[in-house]
Amino acid sequence: MTHARTRLVVFVFCYCLAVNCYAQNTFTQKILAVVNGEAITQTDIDELLSPIYLQYKNTYSGEELEKKLNTAKTDTLNQLIEDKLILQQAQKNKLTVDEKEIDKLIDDLKSNFKTEQEFEDVLAGQNITLPELRKRYRDQSLIKKTIAQQVVGKIMITPSEIAAYYEAHPQEFRIPEQIRLRSIFLGINNNETEVEKKATEIYNLLSSGAEFVEMVEKYSEAPNVVDAGDMGLLKKNALREEIQNVVFQLNPGQITKPIKTNSGYYIFKVEEKKEPGMSALPEVQEKIRKILFSERVKIKLAEWLEKLKATAFIEVKNE
């Protein structure tokens, strides 16, 4: 539920004066829903909708603005109902949050301000007390812990599922043609003619048998000179077009003539070429596991929330 924490941080940080004006005009204690005897009020909705309201107001108007706001209100109310159900489940399971965790969250938030006073002024401007802020962080921590206990901790991804995904999605694991290069770079200065001449001299030395690494160390002005000009394995399209069109036509061991770019002259040596292929399963199984795990969490969380709703007393008040 990291999105809820994000909502809080945005609410605390941003829209200081404008949000407060809007809030003063709209915050009421009107009850919008009751979840197992616990109320969700208009104030709860308004606090989360204030920054969204300002964003929408600057983008939409008239009926479109009203429609967007109504959708946001409905989505926010549904989210608060789910949060309430999860917190009730946390209480039922006697889950707690170490206050040191809350201290760290508060300290992380304070680090975004220059002084303690600035932090306190922003809270005051938003009509939020420090205990209220701590409660919000505590609730979100409980929500995360409950979901971890009831949903995330029960999900297992098997090797056979990973293999099945790998077989069903080969396009995701294709590797384009790659090339490993070393380079010598001469930057263009006030006398481009001299630079071009120097690049040609270096190329002639290489063509006569000079060691490329020695020429890199002696002449190259690129930062990778410490790596003997090694640029590592590069995928096609990772290079400038004028360079790519030349180097991918060469074989390992071959050297390019000086190639002019906007920044200077390059000479490349092709060290290695790899044909297009497909990543082996062991190389991508962790990536697949994360994909499947993320998908499974979404499904199982939705199913678990539906079960909570089915056994709860939820009354949504009519407008």
C-alpha positions in Angstrom: 0.0 0.0 0.0 2.8 2.4 -0.7 0.4 4.5 -2.7 -1.3 5.6 0.5 2.0 6.7 2.0 2.6 8.7 -1.2 -0.7 10.4 -0.9 0.2 11.4 2.6 3.6 12.8 1.7 2.2 14.8 -1.2 -0.5 16.1 1.1 2.0 17.2 3.7 4.5 18.7 1.2 2.5 20.4 -1.4 -0.3 22.8 -2.1 0.2 24.4 1.3 -1.9 27.6 1.1 -4.3 26.6 -1.7 -5.1 23.2 -0.2 -5.8 24.8 3.2 -8.2 27.3 1.7 -10.1 24.6 -0.1 -10.1 22.4 3.0 -11.6 25.1 5.1 -14.5 25.4 2.8 -15.2 21.7 2.3 -14.2 19.7 5.3 -17.3 18.5 7.2 -18.0 15.6 9.5 -20.7 14.2 7.1 -20.6 10.4 7.3 -20.2 8.8 3.9 -19.8 5.1 4.9 -19.8 2.8 7.9 -17.6 -0.2 8.0 -18.3 -2.7 10.8 -19.4 0.2 12.9 -16.5 2.6 12.1 -17.4 5.7 10.1 -15.7 7.2 7.1 -16.4 11.0 6.9 -16.4 13.7 4.3 -13.3 15.0 6.1 -11.4 11.7 5.4 -12.3 12.0 1.7 -11.5 15.7 1.4 -8.0 15.4 3.0 -7.0 12.9 0.3 -8.8 14.7 -2.5 -7.5 18.2 -1.9 -4.3 17.9 -4.0 -6.3 16.0 -6.7 -8.9 18.7 -6.7 -6.3 21.4 -7.4 -4.7 19.3 -10.1 -8.0 18.7 -11.8 -9.1 22.3 -11.5 -6.1 23.4 -13.5 -6.8 20.8 -16.2 -10.6 20.5 -16.5 -13.7 22.6 -16.1 -17.5 22.4 -16.1 -19.1 18.9 -16.5 -15.8 17.3 -17.2 -14.3 18.6 -13.9 -17.4 17.4 -12.0 -17.2 14.0 -13.6 -13.5 13.6 -12.8 -14.0 14.7 -9.2 -16.9 12.3 -8.8 -14.8 9.4 -10.1 -12.0 10.4 -7.7 -14.4 10.6 -4.8 -15.8 7.1 -5.5 -12.3 5.6 -5.9 -11.1 7.3 -2.7 -14.1 6.1 -0.8 -13.5 2.6 -2.0 -9.9 2.8 -1.0 -10.7 4.0 2.5 -13.3 1.2 2.9 -10.6 -1.3 2.0 -8.0 0.4 4.3 -10.6 0.3 7.1 -11.2 -3.4 6.6 -7.5 -4.2 6.6 -6.9 -2.2 9.8 -9.7 -4.1 11.4 -8.1 -7.4 10.4 -4.8 -6.1 11.8 -6.5 -5.5 15.1 -8.2 -8.9 15.0 -4.8 -10.5 14.5 -3.2 -8.3 17.2 -0.6 -6.9 14.9 1.4 -4.0 16.2 4.0 -1.5 14.8 7.2 -0.7 16.6 7.2 3.0 17.4 10.9 3.1 16.2 9.5 2.4 12.7 7.3 5.4 13.0 10.2 7.5 14.3 12.2 6.6 11.2 9.4 7.5 8.9 9.0 10.9 10.6 12.7 11.5 10.5 12.8 10.7 6.8 9.9 13.2 6.2 11.7 15.9 8.3 14.8 15.4 6.2 13.0 17.1 3.3 12.8 20.3 5.3 15.7 22.7 6.1 14.7 23.1 9.8 12.5 21.6 12.4 10.5 24.8 12.5 9.8 24.6 8.8 8.5 21.1 9.2 6.2 22.1 12.1 5.0 25.2 10.2 3.9 23.0 7.2 2.1 20.6 9.5 0.3 23.5 11.2 -0.6 25.0 7.8 -2.3 21.7 6.9 -4.1 21.5 10.3 -2.2 18.2 11.0 -0.7 17.6 14.4 2.4 15.4 14.9 0.3 12.7 16.7 -2.1 12.6 13.8 0.8 12.2 11.3 2.2 9.4 13.4 -1.2 7.7 13.4 -1.4 7.9 9.6 2.1 6.3 9.3 1.1 3.7 11.9 -2.0 2.8 10.0 -0.1 2.4 6.7 2.5 0.3 8.4 -0.2 -1.9 9.8 -1.8 -2.2 6.4 1.5 -3.3 4.8 2.1 -5.8 7.6 -1.4 -7.3 7.3 -1.2 -7.7 3.6 2.3 -9.3 4.0 0.8 -11.7 6.5 -2.5 -12.5 4.8 -1.5 -12.3 1.1 2.1 -11.8 0.2 3.6 -14.4 2.6 1.3 -17.1 1.2 2.3 -16.7 -2.5 4.8 -19.2 -3.9 6.1 -19.2 -7.5 7.2 -22.7 -8.6 10.1 -23.5 -11.1 7.5 -25.0 -13.4 5.5 -21.8 -13.5 8.7 -19.8 -14.3 9.6 -22.3 -17.1 6.0 -22.1 -18.5 6.2 -18.3 -18.6 9.6 -18.4 -20.3 8.3 -20.7 -23.0 5.1 -18.7 -23.6 6.8 -15.3 -23.9 10.0 -15.8 -26.0 9.8 -12.3 -27.4 10.6 -10.9 -23.9 13.9 -12.6 -23.7 15.3 -12.1 -27.2 18.8 -10.6 -27.3 19.7 -8.3 -30.2 23.0 -8.4 -32.0 25.7 -7.0 -29.7 29.2 -5.8 -30.1 32.2 -5.2 -27.8 34.3 -2.2 -28.7 37.4 -0.3 -27.7 37.7 3.3 -28.6 40.1 6.2 -29.0 38.6 9.6 -28.8 40.0 13.0 -29.8 37.8 16.0 -28.8 37.4 18.9 -31.3 39.1 22.0 -30.2 39.7 25.4 -31.9 41.7 23.7 -34.6 39.6 20.9 -36.0 42.0 20.4 -38.9 44.8 19.5 -36.5 42.5 17.1 -34.6 41.5 15.4 -37.9 45.2 15.1 -38.9 46.1 13.6 -35.5 43.3 11.0 -35.8 44.5 10.0 -39.2 48.1 9.6 -37.9 46.8 7.4 -35.1 44.9 5.3 -37.6 48.0 4.9 -39.8 50.0 3.8 -36.8 47.3 1.2 -35.9 47.2 0.0 -39.5 51.0 -0.5 -39.3 50.7 -2.8 -36.3 50.6 -0.5 -33.3 48.8 -1.9 -30.3 45.4 -0.4 -29.9 45.6 -0.4 -26.1 48.9 1.5 -26.2 47.3 4.1 -28.5 44.4 4.5 -26.2 46.6 5.1 -23.2 48.8 7.5 -25.2 46.2 9.6 -27.1 42.6 9.0 -26.1 40.7 11.8 -24.3 37.7 9.7 -23.2 37.0 8.8 -19.6 37.2 5.1 -20.4 40.9 5.4 -21.0 41.4 3.9 -17.5 39.7 0.7 -18.9 42.0 0.7 -22.0 39.1 2.2 -24.0 36.8 -0.8 -23.3 33.2 0.2 -23.9 31.7 -3.2 -23.0 29.0 -5.1 -24.8 26.7 -2.8 -26.6 23.3 -3.6 -28.2 22.5 -2.4 -31.7 20.9 1.1 -31.6 22.8 1.9 -28.4 25.3 3.8 -30.5 25.1 6.9 -32.7 23.9 6.1 -36.1 27.1 7.2 -37.9 29.1 4.9 -35.6 26.6 2.0 -35.6 26.5 1.8 -39.4 30.3 1.3 -39.5 31.2 -0.9 -36.6 28.5 -3.5 -37.1 29.9 -4.1 -40.6 33.3 -5.2 -39.2 34.6 -8.4 -37.8 36.4 -8.9 -34.5 39.9 -7.5 -34.7 39.1 -4.9 -37.3 39.6 -1.2 -36.8 37.6 1.7 -38.2 38.9 4.7 -39.9 38.4 8.0 -37.9 34.7 8.7 -37.5 33.7 12.3 -37.1 30.9 13.2 -34.7 29.7 16.5 -33.2 32.0 16.1 -30.2 35.1 14.8 -31.9 36.8 11.9 -33.8 36.5 8.3 -32.8 38.6 5.2 -33.8 37.1 1.9 -32.8 38.4 -1.7 -32.6 35.9 -4.5 -32.7 36.8 -6.9 -29.9 33.8 -9.3 -30.0 30.5 -9.7 -31.8 27.5 -11.7 -30.6 24.7 -12.8 -32.9 21.1 -12.3 -32.0 19.8 -14.9 -29.6 17.7 -15.6 -26.6 18.6 -15.3 -22.9 18.9 -18.7 -21.2 16.3 -19.5 -18.6 18.7 -19.4 -15.6 19.7 -15.8 -16.6 16.1 -14.5 -16.5 14.4 -16.8 -14.0 14.6 -14.1 -11.2 13.1 -11.5 -13.5 10.2 -13.9 -14.4 9.7 -14.8 -10.7 9.2 -11.1 -10.0 6.8 -10.6 -12.9 4.7 -13.6 -11.8 4.9 -12.6 -8.1 3.6 -9.1 -8.8 0.7 -10.4 -10.9 -0.2 -13.0 -8.3 -0.1 -10.4 -5.5 -2.7 -8.2 -7.4 -5.0 -11.2 -7.9 -4.8 -12.6 -4.4 -5.1 -9.2 -2.8 -8.3 -8.5 -4.7 -9.7 -11.9 -3.8 -8.8 -11.4 -0.1 -10.4 -8.0 0.0 -13.6 -9.4 -1.6 -13.8 -12.0 1.1 -13.4 -9.3 3.8 -16.2 -7.3 2.2 -18.4 -10.3 1.9 -18.3 -10.9 5.7 -18.4 -7.2 6.7 -21.2 -4.8 7.4 -20.6 -2.0 4.9 -23.1 0.8 4.6 -22.5 3.5 2.0 -24.6 6.6 2.6 -26.5 8.2 -0.3 -25.5 11.7 -1.2 
